[in-house]
Amino acid sequence: MKDPIVEEVRKHRMEHTRKFRGDLSAICADLRSIQTASGHKIVRLAPGKPEPTKASSRRKKPRG
């Protein structure tokens, strides 16, 4: 089943990609300029280290 909202987002993303001929640097620069022009506060969080889960801690093999 196709979601019409997802399809619309994909359509606009492809149009944006074609506008810059797939140049990722140009696409990112354009998105940054749109973000800056929006006037919204930009929040940058420090990357966090994920907590190990019980399942992943049980799989650890001893070194040696």
Secondary structure, DSSP 4 states (H G I P E B T S, - for coil): ---HHHHHHHHHHHHHHHHTTT-HHHHHHHHHHHHHHH-PPP--PPP-PPPPPHHHHHTPPPP-
